[in-house]
Amino acid sequence: MNLSFLIRRWNFITGIIFLAILVCGCRNESEQDKEFSEDLRNGIVISMGSSKELEPILYESTEAKLFQKDSVIAFYLERDFKPAWTNINFRNSLIDTLKSAHSQGLYFKDYHGEELEKQLLELSTLDKKELSELDMLLTDAFFKFMDHLYNGKVDPKSVHRIWDVSKKQHSKLKLLEKAVKENNLEIALSQLRPVHPVYKDLIAAEKEYRKLKEDAEDFKKIEKGVKIKPGNQDIRLQEIQFRLLQLGYLKSLKIGGSQYDNETVDAIKKIQEAYGLLADGIIGDKTVDLLNKGYDQRYGQILVNLERWRWFPRDLGSHYILVNIANFKLQVVREKDTISTYKTIVGRVSRKTPIFSEEIDHLIFNPSWTIPPTIKNNDVIPGVRKNLDYLSNKNIQVYNTKGEKLDPSKIDWTKSEVKSFSYRQPPGNSNPLGKVKIMYPNSYLIYLHDTPSQSIFDQNSRAQSSGCIRVENAIDLSKYLLRDQPEYTSELLDSIINRGVIKRIDMKQKVNIHHFYWTAWRENGETIFTDDIYNYDEATLQALKKAS
């Protein structure tokens, strides 16, 4: 054999071997690679760089570019630095989601919006490195959006002195990876967005008031002045009537009228009642402030409340009590149905009812009242120092640290030791806790309770307590909470109350309680606002504007 023949034979054999390897490689191609190849041929996917480009880019100094560099690196590390956004439909669903985020008070620009839009328009001109950077930016944008959608943009503790609702945790890497595998972004979004009906309704309110804000003329400020009572004349009434017409509370406008007529009085009463003011028809400074709130301010209020519902827990429980502090209302909810609603009295501005969640532990019928430290130090002790009869007039007893009852006339009230004493009011008709208190142990010494002062529930504004929540018809609520314990019939509980003996009954069924605060919602297809009694809205709105 000559040399040329051997070379030709060797080339033939190696060619056969190479072809065999190639065929085997094709047969071993993963199902995911086959799908990718098929999608690529059908135009569903487009190359978004490669692991070769992604890995070095991620480890470069990109802190200024990425919001969540550590999470982005961890995500790509788990998937061997393969691009995530190659599927066109999947990628477009993210862009559409971010662009429509304004409906939830979140904005495209906060998630690399301008840069993403620019690069996507120039997609066909990008090289592999630029495509890899784009893939990385899309992931980073979604991670930030995930956090905002799940826990809000603003830290609630930055605008609330007391905020005791635990921050929710989620696995953003696993959620996105699952969504990528299924090419379905909704898999992740459904686990992130609030599901409570109030949040869903606020999205509808955002759309409504965004249009009203854009279409409406600017509100001319109505000046404050002397109170306007029914039948009075005042030059401001024309402006007031026009404002009521703008807001939909008047059907027509009387030209040249400065008389406070019945039709205008009725309109004022309606708007006062709708926003939690005393519906007396008298136009004072608070009513003028209410009339001066334009659609832009109401729109801001909706954004604030969307943010609040992102702060709140997703799972409130299957059976719970929901208190809206701002609206002076308590709802009992079981399996998503509102069983009953009660009026409440909440903490005054100087002694705000805190925002927190707990589980109801027990009820006490005919409770004594151990006066909490704030009331003891700010009200009781100063009251006794001014007048020794203060304690007897209010039926308050004093106990030392050993639990021994003391004679108030033998105490030196100038000494600081009086702050270490316990002050207690026994059960009775004058006891401010009424006939029952509903306990859920917490560090704020807050609970629900009855009250002998039932007439206060007739008032519209009811921020009058020292922090605890007084409930109208609290005895009915307590009977409901014990209905899973058949031995405690309504008749037996009435008998316990009438005997006046202190009786503790532990809960058996699990009922959560949530003290929340929100000032906008929807009812019967209309957006409702209430007075921001603790002035939380403005602070939250300003924090939202600063956050990105």
VEXDREN-2710 file (C-alpha; in Angstrom, 1 decimal):
% VEXDREN-2710
k/r/px/py/pz
1/MET/0.0/0.0/0.0
2/ASN/1.2/3.4/-0.8
3/LEU/1.0/6.4/1.6
4/SER/-1.7/8.2/-0.3
5/PHE/-4.0/5.2/-0.1
6/LEU/-3.5/5.0/3.7
7/ILE/-4.3/8.7/4.1
8/ARG/-7.5/8.4/2.1
9/ARG/-8.6/5.4/4.1
10/TRP/-7.8/7.2/7.4
11/ASN/-9.8/10.2/6.3
12/PHE/-12.8/8.0/5.4
13/ILE/-12.7/6.2/8.8
14/THR/-12.5/9.4/10.8
15/GLY/-15.3/10.9/8.8
16/ILE/-17.5/8.0/9.6
17/ILE/-16.7/8.3/13.3
18/PHE/-17.4/12.0/13.3
19/LEU/-20.7/11.5/11.6
20/ALA/-21.6/8.8/14.1
21/ILE/-20.8/11.2/17.0
22/LEU/-22.9/13.9/15.4
23/VAL/-25.9/11.6/15.0
24/CYS/-25.6/10.4/18.5
25/GLY/-25.4/13.9/19.8
26/CYS/-28.5/14.8/17.9
27/ARG/-30.3/11.8/19.4
28/ASN/-29.3/12.8/22.9
29/GLU/-30.4/16.4/22.5
30/SER/-32.6/17.3/25.5
31/GLU/-36.3/17.8/25.1
32/GLN/-35.8/21.5/26.2
33/ASP/-33.2/22.0/23.5
34/LYS/-35.5/20.5/20.9
35/GLU/-38.3/22.8/22.0
36/PHE/-35.9/25.8/21.9
37/SER/-34.8/24.8/18.4
38/GLU/-38.4/24.4/17.2
39/ASP/-39.4/27.7/18.8
40/LEU/-36.4/29.4/17.2
41/ARG/-37.5/28.2/13.8
42/ASN/-41.0/29.3/14.4
43/GLY/-40.0/32.8/15.6
44/ILE/-41.3/32.3/19.2
45/VAL/-37.8/32.8/20.7
46/ILE/-34.9/34.9/20.0
47/SER/-31.3/34.5/21.2
48/MET/-30.7/36.7/24.2
49/GLY/-26.9/36.2/24.4
50/SER/-25.3/33.2/26.1
51/SER/-23.8/31.9/29.3
52/LYS/-20.4/32.8/27.8
53/GLU/-21.3/36.5/27.9
54/LEU/-23.6/36.5/30.9
55/GLU/-21.2/35.1/33.5
56/PRO/-18.5/37.7/33.1
57/ILE/-21.0/40.5/32.8
58/LEU/-22.6/39.6/36.1
59/TYR/-19.4/39.4/38.0
60/GLU/-18.2/42.8/36.7
61/SER/-18.8/45.9/38.8
62/THR/-22.4/46.6/37.9
63/GLU/-23.8/47.8/41.3
64/ALA/-24.9/51.1/39.7
65/LYS/-26.8/49.2/37.1
66/LEU/-28.5/46.5/39.0
67/PHE/-31.0/46.9/41.8
68/GLN/-30.6/43.4/43.2
69/LYS/-27.2/42.1/42.0
70/ASP/-26.9/39.3/44.5
71/SER/-30.3/37.9/43.7
72/VAL/-29.6/38.2/39.9
73/ILE/-26.3/36.4/40.2
74/ALA/-27.8/33.6/42.4
75/PHE/-30.6/33.2/39.8
76/TYR/-28.3/32.8/36.8
77/LEU/-25.9/30.6/38.8
78/GLU/-28.7/28.1/39.5
79/ARG/-29.5/27.9/35.7
80/ASP/-25.8/27.7/34.6
81/PHE/-26.0/31.3/33.3
82/LYS/-28.5/30.5/30.6
83/PRO/-30.6/33.5/29.4
84/ALA/-34.1/33.5/30.8
85/TRP/-36.0/35.8/28.5
86/THR/-35.6/34.1/25.1
87/ASN/-39.3/33.4/24.6
88/ILE/-40.8/36.5/22.9
89/ASN/-44.3/36.0/24.4
90/PHE/-42.8/35.5/27.9
91/ARG/-40.7/38.6/27.6
92/ASN/-43.5/40.7/26.2
93/SER/-45.7/39.6/29.1
94/LEU/-43.2/41.1/31.5
95/ILE/-43.0/44.4/29.6
96/ASP/-46.8/44.6/29.4
97/THR/-47.0/43.9/33.2
98/LEU/-44.5/46.6/34.0
99/LYS/-46.1/49.1/31.7
100/SER/-49.5/48.6/33.2
101/ALA/-48.2/48.6/36.8
102/HIS/-49.5/52.2/37.2
103/SER/-52.9/50.6/37.8
104/GLN/-51.5/49.4/41.1
105/GLY/-49.6/52.6/41.9
106/LEU/-46.3/51.2/40.6
107/TYR/-44.4/52.7/37.6
108/PHE/-42.5/51.3/34.6
109/LYS/-39.7/53.9/35.1
110/ASP/-38.8/52.4/38.4
111/TYR/-37.9/49.1/36.8
112/HIS/-35.2/50.1/34.2
113/GLY/-38.2/51.2/32.1
114/GLU/-36.5/53.7/29.8
115/GLU/-33.5/51.5/29.3
116/LEU/-35.5/48.4/28.6
117/GLU/-37.8/50.2/26.1
118/LYS/-34.8/51.6/24.3
119/GLN/-33.0/48.3/24.0
120/LEU/-36.1/46.4/23.0
121/LEU/-36.7/48.8/20.1
122/GLU/-33.1/48.2/19.0
123/LEU/-33.2/44.5/19.6
124/SER/-32.2/43.4/16.1
125/THR/-29.0/45.5/16.2
126/LEU/-27.7/44.3/19.6
127/ASP/-24.7/42.0/19.7
128/LYS/-24.4/39.0/22.0
129/LYS/-23.0/40.9/24.9
130/GLU/-25.7/43.6/24.7
131/LEU/-28.4/40.9/24.5
132/SER/-26.9/39.2/27.6
133/GLU/-27.0/42.5/29.4
134/LEU/-30.7/43.0/28.4
135/ASP/-31.6/39.5/29.7
136/MET/-29.9/40.5/33.0
137/LEU/-31.8/43.8/33.2
138/LEU/-35.1/42.1/32.6
139/THR/-34.5/39.7/35.5
140/ASP/-33.4/42.5/37.8
141/ALA/-36.5/44.6/36.8
142/PHE/-38.8/41.7/37.6
143/PHE/-37.1/41.0/41.0
144/LYS/-37.6/44.6/42.1
145/PHE/-41.2/44.5/40.9
146/MET/-41.7/41.3/42.8
147/ASP/-40.6/42.9/46.0
148/HIS/-42.7/46.0/45.5
149/LEU/-45.8/44.0/44.6
150/TYR/-45.4/41.6/47.5
151/ASN/-44.3/44.0/50.3
152/GLY/-44.7/47.5/48.9
153/LYS/-42.3/50.2/47.9
154/VAL/-42.1/51.9/51.3
155/ASP/-41.2/50.5/54.7
156/PRO/-44.3/50.9/56.8
157/LYS/-42.2/51.4/59.9
158/SER/-40.9/54.6/58.3
159/VAL/-44.4/56.3/58.5
160/HIS/-45.9/54.5/61.5
161/ARG/-44.6/54.7/65.1
162/ILE/-46.1/51.3/65.8
163/TRP/-46.3/48.8/63.0
164/ASP/-46.4/45.2/64.1
165/VAL/-47.3/43.2/61.0
166/SER/-44.5/40.8/60.0
167/LYS/-42.9/41.4/56.6
168/LYS/-43.8/38.6/54.2
169/GLN/-41.1/36.4/52.7
170/HIS/-41.1/34.8/49.2
171/SER/-38.6/32.8/47.1
172/LYS/-38.1/35.1/44.1
173/LEU/-35.6/32.8/42.5
174/LYS/-37.8/29.7/42.6
175/LEU/-40.9/31.7/41.5
176/LEU/-39.1/33.1/38.5
177/GLU/-37.4/29.9/37.5
178/LYS/-40.8/28.1/37.6
179/ALA/-42.3/30.8/35.5
180/VAL/-39.4/30.6/33.0
181/LYS/-39.8/26.8/32.6
182/GLU/-43.5/27.2/31.9
183/ASN/-43.2/30.4/29.9
184/ASN/-46.0/31.8/32.1
185/LEU/-45.3/34.9/34.2
186/GLU/-48.7/34.6/35.8
187/ILE/-47.3/31.6/37.8
188/ALA/-45.1/34.1/39.7
189/LEU/-47.5/37.1/39.7
190/SER/-50.4/35.1/41.2
191/GLN/-48.2/34.3/44.2
192/LEU/-47.2/37.9/44.7
193/ARG/-50.1/40.3/44.2
194/PRO/-52.6/41.0/47.0
195/VAL/-55.8/38.9/46.7
196/HIS/-58.1/40.7/49.1
197/PRO/-61.2/42.2/47.5
198/VAL/-60.3/45.7/48.8
199/TYR/-57.1/45.7/46.7
200/LYS/-58.9/44.5/43.6
201/ASP/-61.5/47.2/44.1
202/LEU/-58.8/49.9/44.6
203/ILE/-57.4/49.0/41.2
204/ALA/-60.8/49.9/39.7
205/ALA/-60.8/53.1/41.7
206/GLU/-57.3/54.0/40.4
207/LYS/-58.6/53.7/36.8
208/GLU/-61.7/55.8/37.7
209/TYR/-59.9/58.6/39.4
210/ARG/-57.0/58.7/37.0
211/LYS/-59.5/59.6/34.3
212/LEU/-61.3/62.1/36.6
213/LYS/-58.0/63.7/37.4
214/GLU/-57.0/64.0/33.8
215/ASP/-60.4/65.3/32.6
216/ALA/-61.4/67.7/35.4
217/GLU/-60.6/71.3/35.7
218/ASP/-58.5/72.5/38.6
219/PHE/-60.4/73.0/41.8
220/LYS/-60.4/76.7/42.8
221/LYS/-59.8/76.8/46.6
222/ILE/-62.8/77.7/48.7
223/GLU/-61.8/80.1/51.5
224/LYS/-62.4/79.3/55.1
225/GLY/-64.4/81.6/57.3
226/VAL/-67.4/81.8/59.6
227/LYS/-69.5/78.7/59.8
228/ILE/-72.4/78.6/57.4
229/LYS/-75.6/77.2/58.9
230/PRO/-78.8/76.3/57.0
231/GLY/-80.7/79.4/55.9
232/ASN/-77.6/81.6/56.1
233/GLN/-76.3/83.8/53.3
234/ASP/-72.6/83.7/52.3
235/ILE/-70.8/84.8/49.2
236/ARG/-68.9/81.5/49.2
237/LEU/-72.1/79.4/48.7
238/GLN/-71.9/79.8/44.9
239/GLU/-68.4/78.3/44.9
240/ILE/-69.5/75.6/47.3
241/GLN/-72.5/74.7/45.1
242/PHE/-70.4/74.5/42.0
243/ARG/-67.9/72.2/43.9
244/LEU/-70.8/70.0/45.0
245/LEU/-72.0/69.9/41.3
246/GLN/-68.4/68.9/40.2
247/LEU/-68.4/66.1/42.8
248/GLY/-71.8/64.8/41.8
249/TYR/-73.6/65.8/45.0
250/LEU/-75.8/68.5/43.3
251/LYS/-77.7/67.9/40.1
252/SER/-78.0/71.5/39.0
253/LEU/-76.6/75.0/39.8
254/LYS/-78.7/78.0/40.9
255/ILE/-77.2/81.0/39.2
256/GLY/-76.6/84.0/41.5
257/GLY/-77.7/82.2/44.6
258/SER/-76.0/82.9/47.9
259/GLN/-78.7/81.4/50.1
260/TYR/-78.0/78.1/51.9
261/ASP/-81.1/76.3/50.8
262/ASN/-82.4/72.8/51.6
263/GLU/-81.1/71.2/48.5
264/THR/-77.6/72.4/49.2
265/VAL/-77.9/71.4/52.9
266/ASP/-78.9/67.9/51.9
267/ALA/-75.9/67.7/49.5
268/ILE/-73.5/68.9/52.3
269/LYS/-74.9/66.3/54.7
270/LYS/-74.4/63.5/52.1
271/ILE/-70.7/64.4/51.6
272/GLN/-70.1/64.9/55.3
273/GLU/-71.6/61.4/56.0
274/ALA/-69.7/59.9/53.1
275/TYR/-66.3/61.1/54.4
276/GLY/-66.9/60.5/58.1
277/LEU/-67.7/64.0/59.3
278/LEU/-70.7/64.8/61.6
279/ALA/-73.5/65.1/59.1
280/ASP/-75.1/68.2/60.6
281/GLY/-75.2/70.3/57.4
282/ILE/-73.1/73.1/59.0
283/ILE/-70.2/74.2/56.7
284/GLY/-67.2/74.7/59.0
285/ASP/-63.5/74.5/58.3
286/LYS/-63.4/70.7/58.2
287/THR/-66.2/70.6/55.6
288/VAL/-64.4/73.3/53.5
289/ASP/-61.2/71.2/53.7
290/LEU/-63.2/68.3/52.4
291/LEU/-64.6/70.3/49.5
292/ASN/-61.1/71.5/48.6
293/LYS/-59.8/68.0/48.0
294/GLY/-59.6/67.7/44.3
295/TYR/-59.5/64.5/42.2
296/ASP/-55.7/64.6/42.2
297/GLN/-55.6/64.4/46.0
298/ARG/-58.2/61.6/46.0
299/TYR/-56.1/59.8/43.4
300/GLY/-53.1/60.1/45.7
301/GLN/-55.2/58.7/48.5
302/ILE/-56.0/55.7/46.3
303/LEU/-52.3/55.1/45.6
304/VAL/-51.6/55.2/49.4
305/ASN/-54.2/52.6/50.1
306/LEU/-53.0/50.3/47.3
307/GLU/-49.6/50.5/49.0
308/ARG/-51.1/49.7/52.4
309/TRP/-52.8/46.5/51.1
310/ARG/-49.4/45.4/49.8
311/TRP/-48.1/45.8/53.3
312/PHE/-50.8/43.7/54.9
313/PRO/-50.6/39.9/55.2
314/ARG/-51.9/37.9/52.2
315/ASP/-53.5/35.2/54.3
316/LEU/-55.7/36.8/57.0
317/GLY/-57.0/33.3/58.0
318/SER/-60.2/31.5/57.2
319/HIS/-62.0/33.1/60.2
320/TYR/-61.1/36.5/61.4
321/ILE/-62.1/39.9/62.7
322/LEU/-61.0/42.8/60.6
323/VAL/-60.9/46.3/62.2
324/ASN/-60.6/49.4/60.0
325/ILE/-59.3/51.9/62.5
326/ALA/-59.9/54.9/60.2
327/ASN/-63.5/54.0/59.4
328/PHE/-64.6/53.0/62.9
329/LYS/-65.8/49.6/61.7
330/LEU/-65.2/46.0/62.7
331/GLN/-66.1/43.1/60.4
332/VAL/-66.4/39.4/61.2
333/VAL/-65.3/37.3/58.2
334/ARG/-65.6/33.5/57.9
335/GLU/-64.6/31.7/54.7
336/LYS/-64.5/35.0/52.8
337/ASP/-68.0/35.9/53.8
338/THR/-68.7/39.0/56.0
339/ILE/-70.9/37.6/58.8
340/SER/-71.5/40.8/60.7
341/THR/-70.4/44.4/61.0
342/TYR/-70.0/46.5/64.2
343/LYS/-69.4/50.2/64.9
344/THR/-66.2/50.9/66.9
345/ILE/-64.6/53.6/68.9
346/VAL/-60.8/53.8/68.5
347/GLY/-57.8/55.6/70.0
348/ARG/-57.7/59.4/69.8
349/VAL/-54.9/61.1/67.9
350/SER/-52.8/61.4/71.0
351/ARG/-53.3/57.7/71.8
352/LYS/-53.5/56.0/68.5
353/THR/-54.7/52.4/68.2
354/PRO/-51.7/50.5/66.8
355/ILE/-51.6/48.4/63.7
356/PHE/-51.0/44.7/64.4
357/SER/-52.4/41.2/64.0
358/GLU/-53.0/38.6/66.7
359/GLU/-55.2/35.6/67.6
360/ILE/-58.1/35.9/70.1
361/ASP/-57.2/33.9/73.2
362/HIS/-60.1/34.4/75.8
363/LEU/-63.0/36.5/76.9
364/ILE/-63.7/38.0/80.3
365/PHE/-67.2/38.7/81.4
366/ASN/-67.8/41.4/84.0
367/PRO/-64.2/42.5/83.8
368/SER/-62.4/44.6/86.3
369/TRP/-60.3/47.3/84.7
370/THR/-56.6/47.5/85.5
371/ILE/-55.6/50.9/84.3
372/PRO/-52.8/50.8/81.8
373/PRO/-49.6/52.8/82.3
374/THR/-50.4/55.6/79.9
375/ILE/-53.7/56.5/81.5
376/LYS/-52.3/55.9/85.0
377/ASN/-49.4/58.3/84.5
378/ASN/-51.1/60.9/82.4
379/ASP/-54.6/60.9/83.9
380/VAL/-55.1/59.1/87.2
381/ILE/-52.1/60.2/89.2
382/PRO/-52.3/63.9/88.1
383/GLY/-56.1/63.7/88.9
384/VAL/-55.5/62.4/92.4
385/ARG/-52.8/65.0/93.1
386/LYS/-55.3/67.7/92.2
387/ASN/-58.3/66.1/94.1
388/LEU/-58.1/63.2/96.5
389/ASP/-61.7/62.4/95.8
390/TYR/-60.7/61.6/92.2
391/LEU/-60.4/57.8/93.0
392/SER/-63.6/57.5/94.9
393/ASN/-65.6/59.4/92.3
394/LYS/-64.4/57.0/89.6
395/ASN/-64.6/53.9/91.9
396/ILE/-60.8/53.2/91.4
397/GLN/-58.9/51.0/94.0
398/VAL/-55.2/51.1/94.6
399/TYR/-52.9/48.1/95.1
400/ASN/-49.2/47.9/96.0
401/THR/-46.7/45.7/94.3
402/LYS/-47.6/42.8/96.7
403/GLY/-51.2/43.0/95.6
404/GLU/-52.4/44.6/98.9
405/LYS/-55.2/47.1/98.7
406/LEU/-54.2/50.5/100.0
407/ASP/-56.0/53.4/101.6
408/PRO/-55.6/56.4/99.2
409/SER/-55.8/58.9/102.2
410/LYS/-52.7/57.3/103.7
411/ILE/-50.5/57.5/100.5
412/ASP/-48.1/60.4/100.0
413/TRP/-49.1/61.3/96.4
414/THR/-46.0/63.5/96.0
415/LYS/-43.7/60.5/95.9
416/SER/-42.7/58.7/92.7
417/GLU/-43.6/55.3/94.2
418/VAL/-47.2/56.0/93.4
419/LYS/-46.3/55.1/89.7
420/SER/-45.5/51.6/90.8
421/PHE/-48.9/51.0/92.2
422/SER/-51.7/49.2/90.4
423/TYR/-55.0/51.1/89.9
424/ARG/-58.1/49.0/89.3
425/GLN/-61.8/49.5/88.8
426/PRO/-64.0/46.6/89.9
427/PRO/-66.9/45.3/87.7
428/GLY/-70.0/47.4/87.6
429/ASN/-72.2/49.6/85.5
430/SER/-69.7/52.5/85.6
431/ASN/-66.7/50.3/84.6
432/PRO/-65.5/51.7/81.2
433/LEU/-64.9/48.1/79.9
434/GLY/-68.6/47.4/80.2
435/LYS/-69.8/43.8/80.5
436/VAL/-67.1/42.0/78.4
437/LYS/-63.6/42.3/77.0
438/ILE/-62.2/40.2/74.2
439/MET/-58.5/39.4/74.8
440/TYR/-55.6/38.7/72.4
441/PRO/-52.4/39.2/74.5
442/ASN/-50.1/41.8/73.0
443/SER/-47.4/44.1/74.2
444/TYR/-49.6/47.2/73.6
445/LEU/-52.3/46.1/76.2
446/ILE/-54.9/46.5/73.5
447/TYR/-58.2/44.6/73.3
448/LEU/-61.8/44.8/72.3
449/HIS/-64.4/45.7/74.9
450/ASP/-67.9/46.8/75.7
451/THR/-68.7/50.3/77.0
452/PRO/-71.5/51.8/79.1
453/SER/-71.3/54.9/76.9
454/GLN/-73.4/53.6/74.0
455/SER/-74.5/57.0/72.8
456/ILE/-71.0/57.7/71.4
457/PHE/-71.7/55.2/68.6
458/ASP/-74.3/57.6/67.1
459/GLN/-71.5/60.0/66.3
460/ASN/-69.7/59.9/62.9
461/SER/-66.2/60.6/64.2
462/ARG/-65.3/58.2/67.0
463/ALA/-61.6/58.5/67.7
464/GLN/-62.1/58.9/71.4
465/SER/-60.6/56.0/73.3
466/SER/-57.1/55.6/74.9
467/GLY/-56.1/53.0/72.3
468/CYS/-58.3/50.0/73.0
469/ILE/-61.3/49.4/70.7
470/ARG/-64.8/49.8/72.1
471/VAL/-67.4/47.7/70.2
472/GLU/-71.1/48.4/69.8
473/ASN/-73.1/45.3/70.8
474/ALA/-70.0/43.7/72.2
475/ILE/-72.0/41.1/74.0
476/ASP/-73.5/39.9/70.7
477/LEU/-70.0/39.6/69.3
478/SER/-68.8/37.6/72.3
479/LYS/-71.7/35.2/72.0
480/TYR/-70.8/34.7/68.4
481/LEU/-67.2/33.9/69.3
482/LEU/-68.3/31.2/71.8
483/ARG/-71.0/29.6/69.6
484/ASP/-68.7/26.6/69.0
485/GLN/-68.9/25.9/72.7
486/PRO/-72.6/24.7/73.1
487/GLU/-72.4/24.7/76.9
488/TYR/-72.3/28.5/76.8
489/THR/-75.8/29.3/75.6
490/SER/-77.0/32.8/75.2
491/GLU/-79.1/32.4/78.3
492/LEU/-76.2/31.2/80.4
493/LEU/-74.0/34.1/79.3
494/ASP/-76.8/36.5/80.1
495/SER/-77.0/34.9/83.6
496/ILE/-73.2/35.3/84.1
497/ILE/-73.4/38.9/83.1
498/ASN/-76.4/39.6/85.4
499/ARG/-74.7/38.0/88.4
500/GLY/-71.8/40.5/88.0
501/VAL/-69.1/37.8/88.8
502/ILE/-65.9/37.9/86.8
503/LYS/-65.8/34.9/84.5
504/ARG/-63.0/34.0/82.0
505/ILE/-63.8/31.7/79.1
506/ASP/-61.0/30.5/76.8
507/MET/-61.4/30.3/73.1
508/LYS/-61.5/26.9/71.4
509/GLN/-62.0/28.0/67.7
510/LYS/-59.2/29.8/66.0
511/VAL/-60.1/33.4/65.2
512/ASN/-57.5/36.0/64.1
513/ILE/-57.9/39.7/64.7
514/HIS/-56.3/42.4/62.4
515/HIS/-56.1/46.0/63.4
516/PHE/-55.6/47.7/60.0
517/TYR/-55.9/51.2/58.7
518/TRP/-57.2/52.3/55.3
519/THR/-59.0/55.3/54.0
520/ALA/-60.3/54.4/50.5
521/TRP/-62.3/51.4/49.2
522/ARG/-65.3/50.6/46.9
523/GLU/-68.9/49.9/47.9
524/ASN/-71.7/49.2/45.4
525/GLY/-69.6/50.3/42.5
526/GLU/-68.6/53.6/44.0
527/THR/-65.2/54.7/45.5
528/ILE/-65.5/55.7/49.1
529/PHE/-63.1/57.8/51.1
530/THR/-63.0/58.4/54.8
531/ASP/-61.2/61.0/57.0
532/ASP/-57.5/60.2/57.6
533/ILE/-57.9/60.5/61.4
534/TYR/-54.2/59.9/62.2
535/ASN/-52.8/61.9/59.3
536/TYR/-51.0/58.8/57.9
537/ASP/-52.0/59.4/54.3
538/GLU/-49.8/62.4/53.5
539/ALA/-46.7/60.9/55.1
540/THR/-47.2/57.7/53.1
541/LEU/-47.8/59.6/49.9
542/GLN/-44.6/61.6/50.3
543/ALA/-42.6/58.4/51.1
544/LEU/-44.1/56.8/47.9
545/LYS/-43.0/59.8/45.8
546/LYS/-39.4/59.5/47.2
547/ALA/-39.2/55.7/46.8
548/SER/-38.2/54.2/43.5
END
